[in-house]
Amino acid sequence: MNTRGLESLPRRLGPIDALLVGRAVPYTREGTSSAIAKEVVTGPVRIGVLGIEGDEQGDPSVHGGRDKAVHHYPFDHYAAWRTELGDLALLERPGAFGENLSTRGTTEADVCLGDRLQAGSAVLEISQPRQPCWKLADRFGLKLMPRLVQDRVRTGWYYRVLEPGSVAAGDSLTLLERPFPGWPIRKLVELLYKNSLDRDLLREAVTLPLPPSWTKLVEGRLARGRVEDWSSRLDGPAR
């Protein structure tokens, strides 16, 4: 990622290709629900502090909220997934990963924690990478899918909404501010799943304006010298 020349901000990252929303419905395991099956919406849609109008979350305890208001997943990753998984119908169009916002040309290597972006008349701030869970396994019919998503560093990221507004497909996504150019989302994902006990990086990360759950995670690793248990997130409840 080129972090030089940022004095030229604002900088256009590219158009928004698709906006997607979904309703929470009963999911694959008893007592669970999900809104991962999102559909493209046309025309301008409103983005408020809790996300895109008409979008829902199946489990608000771990999805949604102000720090996970909008999920962005690069369509750039779909070609690599088709190579690895085959020509699945899910991968023919945006929405396979439950994303709200789909673009081309911008991945985890190109954006940083805390980046502020204009999307239509809304202003968004990158709050954290996604932590993939078992619902992706059931969606793809592949038990290892959430682990593959994190291992391949193809997680996408979440936004909080600083200024509500409206946005439509075709609107530009424009980078307005980059307060932490040394922390691309890819670096955070790699710290979470690959360089998990790099104490120098953990000490630096704990000073960042991470959501409380992430700060607690980083502090826990520093205090205990071990990685937290991922089994509940990756494996989910019993079938």
N, C-alpha and C positions, 0 to 999 in steps of 0.2 A: 504494500500500500504506500502510495506517495503522500507523505505528510507535509511536504514542502509547498510553498506557494499558497498557503491557506489564507494569506492576507488578501487574496483576490475574492474571498467570499462576499456575497453568496455565490454558490456554484451549483449548476444544474446537474443532477445525477441521472436524469432520464425520466421518461414518462411512466405513469402508473398504468400497467396493462389491464389489471382487473381488480375489482373490489368484490369481496365475498362475505356473506353472512349466513348463519345457520340457526335453526331452532333446536333446543334441547329435547331429545326424544330418548325413550328407553334404549339402552345399548346392549352389548353382547353378553354381559354377565348379570346375574340376578341382582336387582337392586341398584344398578348403575344406569346413568344416563349420559348423553354426550351431544354436543352440537358440532362435532368434528366434520360432519358431512355438510359443507357449506356450498352455497350456490352463488353464481355471479349475479350481481345487481347492476342495473343500468340507470343512467341518469345520475344527477347529484344526490349524494346521501349525506346525512348529518353525522358528524363525529363529535360526541360529547366526552366528558371526562371518564366515562366508563366504557367507551368504545363506540362502534358504528351502530347507528340506529337499526334495530331489527335483529341484531346479533345477540346470541345467548351463550351461556356456559352450563354444561351439565353438572359440574361440581365446583361451585364457587369457592370452596375451601382451598383449591389449588389452581383454579383457572379464573381469568378475569380480574376485576379490581383495577384500581388506578394505576398500578405498576405493570399491569398486563392488559391494557385496554385494547391494543391493536397488535395483531401478530403479522409480521412480514416474513414471507418465505420466498427466496429467489427462484424464479422459474429456471434460471441457469442450471440448477442442480438436477432438473428432471432428466436431461440427456444422460448424465452419469448413472442415475437410478435405473433408467431403461436398459443401459448396458449391463448393469449388475443383476437386475431383477427380471428382465424381459419386458416385452411390450404389453404391460398391464394396461387395462382400460383406465384405471385410476390415474395413470401418468400421461394421459393424452391431453389434459387441460389443467389449468390451475385448480387447486382445491384439495389435492390428495392429502396434504398435511394439515388441513384445518386452518389454513391461513386466511387472513382478512385482506391482505394486500399482496399483489404479485407484480414483480418487475423483472426486467432483464438488465444485465450489465452492472449490478451492484450485489456483492456477496458479503459474507462475514469478514473478509479481508479488507473491504473498502469502507466500512463504517466503524465508528468507535462508540464506546460507552459515553453517554452524555451528549452525543451529537443532537443538535436541534435542526429539524427539517420542516420546510413548508410543504404541505400537501393540500392543494386547493387553497381554501382560506383558513385551514387549521394549521396549528404549529404543534409538532410532535417532538418528543425527546426519547432517545433510545435508553431504555431502562435496564435491560438484561437480555442475555441469550435465552433461548428456550431450553428447558430440561425435558427431553422426550420421555413419554410414559407408555405404559402397556396398551393404551388405547390405539396407538399406532400399530402395535403388533396385531391386534384384532382387526383393524381396518385393512391391513395388507395381507392378513392370513399368514404372517411370518413372525414367529416368536422372537426372533433376534432383531426385529426391525428397530425398536427404540435404541438398542445398543449400537446398531449400525449407524443410525443417525448421529449419535454422539461421537462415535469413533471416527466417522468420515468428516466430522466438523461441518455438517450440513444441517444445522439446527434452526436457522432463522433467528429472529430476535423480536422483542416486544418494545412497544412504545407506551409512554404515558402521554396524555394529551394536555399540553400547556395552554393552548388557546383553542377552544371548540370552534368548529366551522363546518363547511361543506366541501366535499371532494367528489370527483367523478373520474372514471377511467379516461385516460388521455391527459389528465392534469400532470404538470411537471412535479417531480419530487426534487426539492432544492435544498442543499445544505446551507444553513444559515450560520451556525456556530460549531466549533469543535474544541471544547475545553480540554479534552484528554487525548491528544493525538497519539500518545504512546500506548493506548489501550484499545486496539481494534477488537471487535467482537470475537474474531477468530482466536486472539490471544487469551481472552477470558474462557472460551470454550476449551481450549487446550489446557489451561490451568485447572479447569474443573475436572476434566476427564483423562488427561495425559500426563501433564507435569504436576500431578495432584498434590505432591508434598514438597514442592520447591519453596523453601521457606522465605527466600528473598522475594519471590513474586507474591507469595501470600502476604508478607508484611506490607508490600506496596499496595496490593489489592485492598487490604483492610482500610486503607486511607481513602479509598474512592467512595463516591456517593452511591453505593450499592443499595438495593432494597434491603430491609431488615433481615429477611430470610437468608440472603446471600452473605451479609456481614456475619450473621451467626454461624453460617457454614464455614467461612474462612477462619473466623476466630476459633471454632471448634477444632479445625485441623491443626492450627498453630498450637493450641493448648494440649491436644492429645497425641499429636504426631501420627495420626492415622486418618484414613478416609472413611467417611460416613457410609452406612449401609444403604445401597441403592436398590435392594431387592423389592421393596414395596412399590417403588416407582416403576421399575422395569417389568416386574412380574404381575403386579396388580392383585386383586382379590381372587380367591379360588373360584373356579368355574362351577 
